[in-house]
Amino acid sequence: MFLKEIDLKNFRNFEDVKVRFNRNFNIFYGNNGQGKTNFLEAVYLIAGRKSFRKTENLINYNKDRADVAAEIELNGIDYSLSLRIEKDKRIYTINGKKEKKKLPLNIYLINSDVLFYFKNFSFYRRRFIDRLCYNVYGKNFLHVYNMWIKGKANFRKAVENNQLKEKAILFEMVQRYKREVDIFRRRLIDDLKKEYEELRKFVGLEDIWIRIIRDRRDDINFYRRDKRDLSLGELKSMLFVIFIATVKMLKDRNNIMLIDDFYSEWDNKKADNIVQTLKKTDIQSFIMTNQNEHLADFRIEKGAVYNI
């Protein structure tokens, strides 16, 4: 996979910007408030058709519409993507034709929101693992997961309507599909183990493991030998390790990684190890930072992007 270029018009603070990317590693430098996260959002948006941010005001404050376009190569085939954003609608096209489905891309994002939600909410940790299960196992996992979700919804209706017979049948069905989802989750951890173990040592996380807790919350978390809570830097490193292990296991899939505030929570040595790992992995990466400008490929300043 190779995202060749992106073209932004009136997207947030970018009025008219066109950038051609490197095939593997792209690092953007800029001071705070210049548009680094906005630019990362545009890449995420054109690749995945939705934003990773809650705010929906994507159009430049004095314009009626915004446009995000990109050229991408997938499996040796070139595609032209475009997204027109108006106040009341969005039009997404692939090669000039309206398209409801996005291209088969796996997008891996690390930013402050991801760290916050993963650290504080068990539902987010479950969703995190379930998304990776879908990336790896595809429709086999999706069928089981959808049946579980549908069964839970029907079970709640039966409880509300006091349908005792239906409630008993649906309860058994929900438990069955719940067990199958749990099997996929554990299978993922086992399948990732080889790549995960090598990467974990490389980034200095030898005493940290992944586990699935069988309790009422059905939690998924990391733990360490001394039972202390992970720091945000360790958590960030663990998420990175899991993402890269997944990419290496998939091998022939199309993957893209986005990291905002790259040096936040990482010291220079840890960051250097991460950079080495990215450069040796078959994944196109986009990194935003306000440190070490001499390492950057691009500079973002006041809604403009310059090659360095």
KESE-342673 format. One line per field, with one value per residue (C-alpha): residue in one letter; x negated, y negated, z negated; residue number from 1. Coordinates in pm, whole numbers, padded with zeros to 5 digits. Each point is the difference from the previous one (the first is absolute). Layout:
KESE-342673
guti A ... $
xx X ... $
yy Y ... $
zz Z ... $
zagu NUM ... $
end
This chain:
KESE-342673
guti M F L K E I D L K N F R N F E D V K V R F N R N F N I F Y G N N G Q G K T N F L E A V Y L I A G R K S F R K T E N L I N Y N K D R A D V A A E I E L N G I D Y S L S L R I E K D K R I Y T I N G K K E K K K L P L N I Y L I N S D V L F Y F K N F S F Y R R R F I D R L C Y N V Y G K N F L H V Y N M W I K G K A N F R K A V E N N Q L K E K A I L F E M V Q R Y K R E V D I F R R R L I D D L K K E Y E E L R K F V G L E D I W I R I I R D R R D D I N F Y R R D K R D L S L G E L K S M L F V I F I A T V K M L K D R N N I M L I D D F Y S E W D N K K A D N I V Q T L K K T D I Q S F I M T N Q N E H L A D F R I E K G A V Y N I $
xx 00000 -00126 00189 -00172 00145 00276 00169 00187 00225 00166 -00044 -00020 -00296 -00135 00131 -00191 -00269 -00135 -00264 -00179 -00104 -00288 00086 -00096 -00075 00140 -00073 00156 -00139 00187 00062 00323 00309 -00136 00223 -00190 00298 00227 -00227 -00014 00380 00021 -00215 00215 00318 -00082 -00127 00277 00292 00048 -00188 -00166 00115 00341 00018 00172 -00079 -00245 00060 -00214 00190 00081 00067 00304 -00174 -00325 -00164 -00247 -00148 -00275 -00184 -00064 -00148 00146 -00128 -00156 00317 00029 00313 00116 00193 00200 00222 00219 00111 00297 00194 00277 -00161 -00316 -00071 -00272 -00125 -00249 -00126 00276 00288 00204 -00089 00151 -00277 -00352 -00310 -00136 -00243 -00096 -00064 -00195 00017 -00188 00084 00088 00368 -00084 -00227 00262 00285 -00210 -00131 00335 00281 00038 00251 -00267 -00258 00246 00080 -00371 -00064 00318 -00109 -00330 00187 00197 -00319 -00158 00293 00240 00351 -00054 -00024 00252 00278 -00047 -00031 00316 00199 -00112 00101 00334 00068 -00061 00242 00270 -00058 00054 00330 00113 -00081 00192 00302 -00026 -00021 -00131 -00040 -00167 -00219 -00138 -00073 -00162 -00209 -00153 -00064 -00168 -00223 -00096 -00106 -00165 -00221 -00084 -00096 -00218 -00169 -00088 -00142 -00222 -00100 -00112 -00226 -00150 -00048 -00172 -00227 -00308 -00023 00120 -00268 -00285 00130 00077 -00363 -00129 00193 -00088 00327 -00129 00213 00336 00259 00352 00283 00375 00174 00300 00226 00329 -00163 -00190 -00295 -00310 -00307 -00376 -00175 -00353 -00187 -00016 00372 -00060 00219 -00153 -00115 00145 -00332 00010 00363 -00082 -00287 00222 00265 -00272 -00143 00344 00067 -00335 00037 00341 -00143 -00283 00241 00233 -00290 00204 00250 00010 -00092 -00062 -00119 00064 -00171 00075 -00231 -00266 -00251 00266 -00052 -00307 -00362 -00244 -00132 00348 00103 -00309 00090 00354 -00132 -00234 00290 00221 -00269 -00051 00375 00207 00236 00035 -00015 00089 -00151 00070 -00243 -00112 -00353 -00316 00074 -00325 00157 00317 00095 00261 00077 00353 00043 00320 00195 -00276 -00229 -00362 -00254 -00314 $
yy 00000 -00348 -00322 -00212 -00345 -00197 -00319 -00216 -00293 -00195 00289 -00146 -00245 00126 -00215 00154 00260 00286 00239 00297 00264 00240 00365 00112 -00266 -00355 -00227 -00346 -00270 -00304 -00211 00040 -00143 00009 00281 00327 00185 -00150 00138 00341 -00007 -00064 00307 00210 -00138 00071 00348 00101 -00229 -00130 -00220 00112 -00324 -00083 -00349 00000 -00356 00106 -00295 -00313 -00261 -00232 00262 00202 00333 00186 00255 00276 00195 00261 00234 00345 00326 00326 00338 -00160 -00189 -00380 -00161 -00361 -00077 -00312 -00118 -00309 -00136 -00233 -00117 00255 00281 00178 00154 00264 00121 00255 -00062 -00256 00229 -00034 00280 00108 00240 -00108 00164 00304 -00190 00071 -00329 00000 -00321 -00102 -00334 -00143 00097 00362 00015 -00163 00227 00317 -00080 -00092 00195 00377 -00032 -00178 00270 00267 -00197 -00047 00376 00074 -00237 00182 00332 -00130 -00119 00343 00243 -00201 00132 00308 -00224 -00257 00261 00123 -00354 -00123 00301 -00075 -00367 00087 00265 -00245 -00251 00265 00129 -00349 -00027 00338 -00110 -00327 00189 00274 00272 00278 00272 -00229 -00144 00340 00093 -00334 00014 00329 -00139 -00312 00209 00225 -00284 -00179 00308 00005 -00369 00072 00284 -00238 -00252 00258 00141 -00347 -00036 00344 -00065 -00332 00147 00072 -00345 -00166 00157 -00111 -00356 -00024 00068 -00240 -00294 00094 00150 00341 00018 -00095 00245 -00004 00181 00045 -00005 00232 -00205 -00186 -00273 00248 -00238 -00008 -00155 00004 00107 00004 00226 -00252 -00081 -00375 -00193 -00073 -00353 -00176 00048 00375 00017 -00192 00239 00304 -00124 -00065 00350 00160 -00200 00093 00365 00002 -00158 00255 00289 -00123 -00031 -00052 -00253 -00376 -00192 -00359 -00136 -00348 -00130 -00343 -00173 00260 -00096 -00047 00269 00141 -00091 -00033 00356 00152 -00223 00102 00369 -00070 -00179 00290 00244 -00205 -00031 00378 00078 00009 -00276 -00360 -00223 -00364 -00157 -00342 -00167 -00336 00126 00086 -00196 00128 00349 -00119 00033 -00275 -00312 -00118 -00370 -00204 00240 00049 00299 -00033 00262 -00007 $
zz 00000 00082 -00066 00263 -00061 -00164 00114 -00251 00078 -00281 -00242 -00350 00010 00335 00285 00292 -00071 00208 -00138 00155 -00252 -00048 00050 -00350 -00259 -00021 -00296 -00033 -00227 -00123 -00308 -00192 00168 00355 00130 -00056 -00147 00266 00271 -00166 -00019 00375 00071 -00235 00152 00364 -00086 -00240 00094 -00354 -00245 -00321 -00164 -00140 00148 00337 00112 00271 00233 -00013 -00200 00294 00271 00107 00065 -00042 00229 -00082 00292 00017 00233 -00137 00127 -00129 00118 00308 00099 -00016 -00145 -00016 -00317 -00074 -00280 00037 -00336 -00016 -00301 00047 00198 00109 00338 00021 00337 00125 00354 00048 -00102 -00318 -00235 -00332 -00093 -00087 00141 -00190 -00223 -00360 -00182 -00326 -00203 -00315 -00159 -00340 00030 00078 -00307 -00224 00105 -00006 -00349 -00153 00170 00028 00287 00207 -00077 00118 00314 00066 -00002 00197 00279 00023 00010 00296 00174 -00043 00030 00216 00060 -00218 -00305 00123 00033 -00356 -00138 00179 -00122 -00355 00024 00164 -00263 -00283 00153 00042 -00353 -00145 00191 -00133 -00356 00045 00138 -00265 00268 -00222 00265 00253 -00275 -00093 00363 00076 -00316 00113 00347 -00140 -00224 00290 00228 -00292 -00050 00372 -00006 -00300 00189 00284 -00249 -00163 00336 00106 -00305 00067 00373 -00070 -00263 00213 00159 -00316 -00219 00227 00027 -00371 -00089 00265 -00147 -00360 -00126 -00111 -00316 00155 00139 00145 -00172 00030 -00337 -00027 -00223 00028 00210 00216 -00013 00218 -00146 -00038 -00318 -00134 -00235 -00287 00045 00031 00242 00339 00068 00304 00178 -00063 00108 00318 00072 -00057 00242 00257 -00049 00045 00317 00156 -00100 00172 00316 00014 -00048 00279 00247 00319 -00133 00048 -00313 -00103 -00336 -00140 -00316 -00142 -00252 00074 -00271 -00268 -00268 00180 -00069 00291 -00031 00001 00289 00199 -00049 00119 00309 00080 -00033 00232 00264 00002 00012 00318 -00109 00108 -00305 -00071 -00309 -00150 -00241 -00135 -00076 00195 00315 00157 00025 00174 00368 -00010 -00201 -00078 -00069 -00011 00219 00257 00057 00115 00101 -00213 $
zagu 1 2 3 4 5 6 7 8 9 10 11 12 13 14 15 16 17 18 19 20 21 22 23 24 25 26 27 28 29 30 31 32 33 34 35 36 37 38 39 40 41 42 43 44 45 46 47 48 49 50 51 52 53 54 55 56 57 58 59 60 61 62 63 64 65 66 67 68 69 70 71 72 73 74 75 76 77 78 79 80 81 82 83 84 85 86 87 88 89 90 91 92 93 94 95 96 97 98 99 100 101 102 103 104 105 106 107 108 109 110 111 112 113 114 115 116 117 118 119 120 121 122 123 124 125 126 127 128 129 130 131 132 133 134 135 136 137 138 139 140 141 142 143 144 145 146 147 148 149 150 151 152 153 154 155 156 157 158 159 160 161 162 163 164 165 166 167 168 169 170 171 172 173 174 175 176 177 178 179 180 181 182 183 184 185 186 187 188 189 190 191 192 193 194 195 196 197 198 199 200 201 202 203 204 205 206 207 208 209 210 211 212 213 214 215 216 217 218 219 220 221 222 223 224 225 226 227 228 229 230 231 232 233 234 235 236 237 238 239 240 241 242 243 244 245 246 247 248 249 250 251 252 253 254 255 256 257 258 259 260 261 262 263 264 265 266 267 268 269 270 271 272 273 274 275 276 277 278 279 280 281 282 283 284 285 286 287 288 289 290 291 292 293 294 295 296 297 298 299 300 301 302 303 304 305 306 307 308 $
end
